[in-house]
Amino acid sequence: MSLRLCLLLCAFLITSALTSSSWSQQRANQVALIIGNANYSDAGAPLPATVKDARALADEVRRDGFDVDLKENLNKNDMQRAIDSFTGKIGNGTAALFYFSGFGIQVARQTYLIPLNAQIWSEDDTKRDGINLDDVVAEMQRKGARVKIVIIDAARRNPFERRFRSSPAGLAALSAPQNTLAIYSAAPGALINDTTGDTSPFMTALIKEMRTPNITAEDMFNRTRMDVSRASNSEQIPWVASSLVEEFSFGGSDKVAAAPVPAPPPAPPPASSHSAQSAPSPQPPAPVQTPAQGQAPKRPADPSPNPGATAQRPPDGPRPSQPVPTKTEVGKNPGDMFRDCAECGEMVVIPAGTFTMGSGATYESPPHKVTIAKPFAIGRYEVTFDEWDRCVTDKGCKFKPDDRGSGRGSRPVDNVSWLDVKEFLSWLSSKTGKTYRLPSEAEWEYVARGGTTTAYWWGRDVGQGQANCKDCNSGNALQPMPVGSFKPNPFGVFDTAGNAAEWVEDCWNDSYRGAPQDGSAWTTGQCNWRVLRGGDYDSPAKLVASSSRFRYDNDVRYPANGFRVVRELQ
């Protein structure tokens, strides 16, 4: 054998050994537990697609280098053993994926995944026999997982919940530690109908997007959400939540080497979620729950009941420091309140001024000065179901959203898309002869801050009883409340934190680099996504801060997404 041939053979053997070592290391650093439960004895018949979905996902993530443990039809002990084995493989730097398909139940704002042998007749039974999803994710975090991927398809009507509830509550939003990316097949609080096919529409869309090259996992989940929403005519909208602080891609980092700019977080949720959303998420956007039944407090007396009347801004809260009291349309000066018709929402005139927009947080940076050159008027309240229903009656709005049992009237209209809102604005402008539009993102934050510089217009901390959100300690059920249920901010504007997330005009951009500094809307960027501000009734405290922002698809209707209007002054 020649020396040249010997050298080539040695090089090949060394390269093969290194490649094998690298592949083994990658698999060791990517672990997955995939569970499909179908044969619930109390369900009457097996769930049609859960096991096949689990097998399809297991095949897909194996091809992406994950060490996969696929489990089917587990009782409580076997399910817990599988989870313990899975978390035992996690170490510092591991990418860990957890998937469950079967039945799930929400108790005390936490999701419990149901094993086959669960004997559930009450909430206490659910806690005893179910697997707490938040606990699973917390253990993944404790073991040092670098990235935590959570995929849950369990928002189904189940035979257990009917035994102790009059109506199903769906799943609860996940409490996601840092560097977690989660997707539910349906929004928190919502339910899906089971498919009769071999695989569910959710799994079909998820695997399709997993095979798309050069996208991040966050992009992949967001695209899955859009695919399912469009395929179901918005009847099923998956929920995405992200707290990722670094990129992750199925198939390894090489897969995203040439990827475009990463997608922003989902909404909430919000979602959420939505982001959710979210976003926060965007989240999530921010996490969103279908409201529980319950009676919310009545809206306080309207401070300006007479159409066309004007009144001075109430003295609640600190006085703004930046705004300049510039004169504007005759009879409408900064702080004045008015209506353009008897049925129109009440408006308040906002003064011109300069403020610092944003914060140092991801998607809210860099903080930058914005100057609002002239006064404008904005709705004192979020647009209500009453106002929207008048638009439907007048045939200005084609879509009539469901209030999902929380009540219509003076509650903020939600479950309307950005495109739906455009119809309302066109109708209102035609009805009044005035120019009504959505606020720009800068205008919205300027109003929400009310001349303050703290996280919330009332101070540094969310505190108690200042707004309607999950962490706001208002003593009310997690559902929309009548607009104006809490005191207004220094500009006399209500509910800029929580209650309903509010659409604004702007396209989504994942930072403020290049943002307009004159208060105008940012009309370039990812314009199939539009910005939402203020969080909603089920958002955590950080998502209702004045600077918090997230986004959602402009053509998707989502519970808790509403809006308020701006009227241009002449």
N, C-alpha and C positions, 0 to 999 in steps of 0.2 A: 504494500500500500504506500503510495507516495506521501510525502510530507504535507503537500497541499491538501490531499484528500483527508488525511488525518486531522488537520486543522479545521477543515469544514465540518467534519463529523463532530468534533469536540464542540464547536460553536453551536451546532444544531442541538446537541444534547444539553448544553448549558442553557440555551434559550428555552428549550422545552421545559426544563426543570424550573426556571424562573417563572415562565408562564403558568405552569401548574401550581406553583407556590402562590403566585399572585391571585389566581382564580380561587384557590382554597381559602386564601385570606379574605377575599371579597365575600365569599359565601359565609365565612365565619362572622363577618361584620354586617351581614344582612340576614335577619331571621324573621320568619313569619309563622303565625298560628292562624289557621283558617278553619272555622267551625260552621258546619251546616246542619241545623236541626230541622227535621221534617216530621218524624213519626210521633207527634204528641197524641197520647191516648185520649185526652179530653177534647181533642179538636174534631173528632169524627172521621176525618180523612187527612192523609199526609199533606203537608204543604207542597205544592206542585213543583217549585223550581229551586228550593233552597239548597239541596244537595248538589244538583247539577251546576248551580251558580258557584258553589264553593269549589267544585272540581275544576271548573273553567278558570276561576281566578288562580287556583293553585298552579295549574299548568302555566299560566301566563307569568306569574311572578318567579317561578322556577327558571324560566327562560331569561329573566332579568337578574339572575344571580342570587336569589334568595334561597336560604336553607328553609324549606317549607315543611311544616307539620300539618297535614290535613286530617281533620277529625269530623266524624259524622254521627249524628244521633246520640248525643251524650247525655247521661244523667248528671246529677249535681256533683257527685264525687269524681267521676271521670272528667267532667268539665274543669273542675278545680285543679285536678292533677295535670291536665293538659296545659292550663295557664301557668301553673308552677314550673313545669318543665320548660315552657316558652320563656318565662322571665328569667329562669336559671341560665339560659344561653346568652342573656344580654349582659354586656359589659360596657365600659367606657368607649364611646365612639361607635357603638352598634346602631344600625338603622333597623328598627323593629316595626313590623306590620302586624296588626291584629284585625281580623275580620270575623264577623258573626252574622249569620242569617237564620232567622227563626222568629220567635215571639219575644217582645220586650214590653215592659210596663214601667211607667213613671210613678215614683213615689217620693214625695218631699223634694221635688226638683232634681231627682237623680234617676238615672235609667238602670233598670235591672234586666239582665238577659236571662231568659227562662230555660232551664234544662228540661229534659223530657219528663222526668219523674216528679216535677214540682206539684205540690198539693196546695193550691192557692185559693183561699176564700176571703182574704182580707189583705190590707196593706202590710200588716205585720208578717203574714205568711210570705208575701212577696220579698220582703227583706230577708227572711229566713231561708227561703228556697232559691231565690234568684242570685245572680252574680252581678255585683255592683260594677258598672262600667267605669265610673270614676276611680274606683279602687284599682282596677286593672291598669289604667293609664298612669295612675300615681306610682304603682309598682314599677312600670316600665321606666318612669322618670327616676325613681330611686336607685334602680340598678345601673343607671348611667347612660341610657339610650341617647345617642346624639340626635336622632330624628325619630319621632313617633308617628306612625301612619295608622289611622283608625278608620275602618270602613264598616258601617253598621246598616244592615237591611232588616229591621225588626219592627217597623212602624205599621203593624197589622192589627186589625180587629181580632181579638183573641177570646177564647172561651172563659178565661180566668177573670178578666176585668169586669165582665158583666155581672159577676157574683157580688161585687161590692161597690160598683159605681153606676150611676144612671147614664153616664156618657163617657166614652173613652178619652183619655188625656194624652195619648200619643207618647212620644219620647221626650226626655228633658235635654236641654242643651248641655253639651259636654263642658266640664270644667277643665280646660286644656292648659297644661303647663307649657313653658317656653319650648319652642321647636316642635310643636305638634301640628299635624295637618290631619283634619278629620272630614269625612263626608258621610252623611246619612242619606238613605234613599228617599227620605221625605223630611220636610222641615219639622223642627221640634213642635209637638202638639198636633201635627197633621198625621193623617193615615193614608195608606195606599191600598188599592185593591189588588189581590194576588193575580198574577198572570196564569193563563192556561197553557202557555208554551213551555218549551224545554228550558229556556233561560228567561230571566226577567228583562224587561226593557232597560232597567237600571244597569244590570250586569252587561247587557249587550253594548250599551253606550260606553260603559267604563272600559271594557276590553278594547273596544274600537279606539278610544283615545289613548290607551296605554301603548298601542302599536304606532301611534303618531310619533315620528322622529323629531328630535330637537325641540322638545318642550319640557318645561319643569313639571314636577308632580302637581304643584299648585295650579298651573295652567291646565293640566290634564283634568283635575277635579272640576275646575270651573267650566271647562268645555263639556264635561259629562253632564253637569247641572243644566247647561243650556240645551244640550241634545235631548235630555229627557223631558224638559219643560216644553220644548217645541213639539216633540213627538206626541205628548199627551195633551196638547192644547192648554197648557198651564194647569192641568188637573193634578199633576205630580211634579213637584219642584224639589229636587234634592237640596240639601243644606250643606254648605261648606264653611268650615271654620279653620283659621290658620293663625298660629303664633310663631311661624317660621322666621328665623333670623338669618337663615342661609339657604341657598338653593339646594334642592334635592331632585334627582331625576331617577325614574325607574330605568335600569340599564346602566347606571353609573355616570360619573361626571363627564366621560367622553361624549355621551349622548347629547349634552347641552353645550358643548364647546362652541358650537356655532349658533346657539339659540338666540332668538330676539330678546329684547328687554323683558325681564320676568313680569308676569301678570301681577297686578296688585292683589291685596288680600280681599276675601269675601265680606261682605256685609254681614254682619249677626248675627247678621243677623240678624247683617246684624249677627247677620247675622249671626247668614248667620245666618241668611243668614244667610237674602236675606241676603251675607256675607254673608253661612253666613259666614256671607257674607261675608263673612263675611269677610276683614277685615280684620277693620279691624280687624276685624276683622275684620278690614274691613276686614274686614271681617266682613271678616264677614259679612262680608259686610259683617251685623250683629245678629246672635241667636234669637229666634222668634218662636213663641209658643202660641198655639190657639188659646184664646182666653177661656178661663173657667167661667162657669155660670156664677152670677153674683150681682148684687145691686151696688153700683158705684154712687158716690155722693152727687147731689144735684149741683148743676152749674151755678156759681154765684150770680147775684143780680147784675145785669148788664149795666155798666157805668154810663153808657150813652144810649139809652133806649130809643131816642127820637131820631128818625132818619134825617140825615143832613146836619144834625147838631154837632157842635164842636165843644171840646172840653180840654182842660189842661191836664198834662201828664200827672198821674198820681205820684206822691212823694215816696213810694216804697223803694227801699234799697239805697245804695250810695249814688251820689250824683256823678254823671259822666264828666271826665276831665278833658277829653280831647275834642268833642264835637264843637263846631262853630255855629252859632244861632243865625244862620243865613235866612233871609226872607225868600219866600217862594211863591207859588200860586196864590192868587188873591184869596184871603180868608183862610189859608192853610199854612200856618207857620210851624216850625219844629215843636213837637209835643202835642199839637192839635190832633183831635180824633174826628172822624167823619165817616159817612156812608154815601155811596153814589146812588143807591136806590133802597127802598124799604126792605127788600129781601137780601141786599148785598151784605157781605161781611164787613165788620168795622175795621177801619184803617187808622193807623197812627203815622204822623209825619216824623221822619227820622232826619236829624240834622246832618249836614256835611261834616267831615272830620278826617283825621288821620289816626291809624292804629297799627299795632304790630300783629300780623296775621301768622298763625301757625305756632309750632313749638319745636322742641328738639327731638320729638318722637318720630319714629319711622312713618313715612307718608305725610307727616305734618311739618317737614323741614325743607329748606331752611326758613326760620322765621324771617319775615320781611315786612317792610313798611308798605302800607296801602293807603292811598288817599281817595276818599269819597268826595268828589268835587262839588256835588250839589245835593240838596235834600231829595228824598223820595219817600213814598208812603208804602208801608208794609202791613199785612194783616195782623191785627192784634192777636188773633187766634189762628190755629190751624183750621183749614177748611173742613167743615163738618159734613156729616151725612145729610143733614137737612139741606145744605147748600148744594151738594152734589145731586141729591134727588130732584131738586128743582131743575137742574140742568138736564137730567134724564127726561123729566116731564115735558120740558120745552124742546126735546129732541136735539139738544146741543151736544149731549153726551150719549154715546151708544151703549156703554157698559154700565150695569148696575151692580156694584160689588156687594157681596154677602157680608153681613156684620158678624157672622159666626156665633150668634147668640149673645153677643155682648151689648146689643142695643144700638139704635141709630141716633136720630135726633141730634143732640149737641156733642156727641162723641166725634173725634176726628175721623174723617173718611180715610180708609186705608185699603190695602189690596188693589191699588190702582197703579198702573205703569206710568212711566214718564210720558209715553205717547198718549195715554188716556188723559193725563193732566193737560196736555196741549189742547185737546178738544174743549175742556172746561174753560181754559183761558181765552180761547177764541170766542166761545159763547158769551163769557162775561164781558169781554171787550165790545162785542156787538151789542149786547144788551144795554150797556152804559154809555157807549160812545167814547170811552176812555181806553187807554192802553194798559192792559193788565198782562203781566208776565210772571215767570218764576224769578226769584232773586238769583243774582250771581252768588257763587260760593263766598266771595269776599264780602258782599253785602250781607249775606246771612250771618257770617261770623261777626261782623261789625255790630249787627243788631243783637246777636246772642250775648256778646260781651257787655253791651250797654255801657261802654266807657271804662270797664274794669280790666284788670290784667291778670286776675287769678284764674285758676282752672275752671271754676264755675262763677257765674256773675255774683253769687252770694258769698263766695269765699274760696279758700284753698281746698276744703274737703267737702264731699258730697253731703255730709251731715244727715239730718233727719227731717223728713216731711217737707222738703223744698221742691220736689218734683216727683213724677211717676216713673220710677225705674226699679229694677230688681233690687238694687242695693240702697235705694233711697229711703227705706224704712218709713213709708207713708202709712202703713197699717192697712193697705187695701190689697185686694186680690190682684194677681198679675193679669191685668186686662186694661184696655184703653179706658180712660176716665173722661167725663165731660170736659171740654176745653175750658180753661180758666179755673180749674179746681185748686190751683196754687197761686200765690201772689205773683204779680208781674215783675219783670226786671226793671232797671232804671229808665229804660225807654218806654215803659208801659206795655211791653210785649209779653204774652203768656206762653209757657210751655216750649221754650226753646231748648230745654233739656228734657228728654224722655217723652212719654206718651205716644207720639208717632214720629218715626224717622221722616225727614222732610227732603223731598226732591229739590235740587237746585238746577240751574241751567247748564252748568259746566260739564264738559267731557272729562273723563277720568285721566289724570296723570299721577304717577306714583311718587312725585315730589313736587315742590314748588319752584324748581329751577326753570326759569323762563316764564313764570306765571305773570299775568298782567298786574301792574301795580296801581292801576287807576280805578279799581273796583269793578271793572267789566268782567263778563263771563269769559272763561277760557274755552274757546270753541275749536281747538285743535287737540289732538291726542287720541285716546281710545274712545271714540265717540259712540260706539255701540254700548258702552257703559257710561252712565251718568252718576254724578255725585249725590250722595245722601248725607244729611247732617243731623246732629242732635240726638241720635239714638232713639230708643223706643221704650215702652213700658217693661220689656223683659231684658233690657240691656244692663250689663254691669256698670258700675260707677264710671270707670274710665271712658266708656263709650258715649256718655252723655256730657262730657266736658265740652267747653265751647270750641276747642280746637279740633276735636275728634272728627274724623271723616272716613267715609267708606263709599262703596259704589255698588250698583246693581245694573243688570241688563235693562236697557231703556224700554224694551217691549215685554218685560215680564212683570206680572202682577204678583205681589208678595204681601202676606199679612204684615201689618204694622208699618208699611211704607205709605206715607201720605204727603201733604205739602201745605204751604201757605203761599199767598200771592203778594206780588209787588205791583203798585200802580204808579206809573210815571207821572210826575207833576209838570204842569205846563208853565 
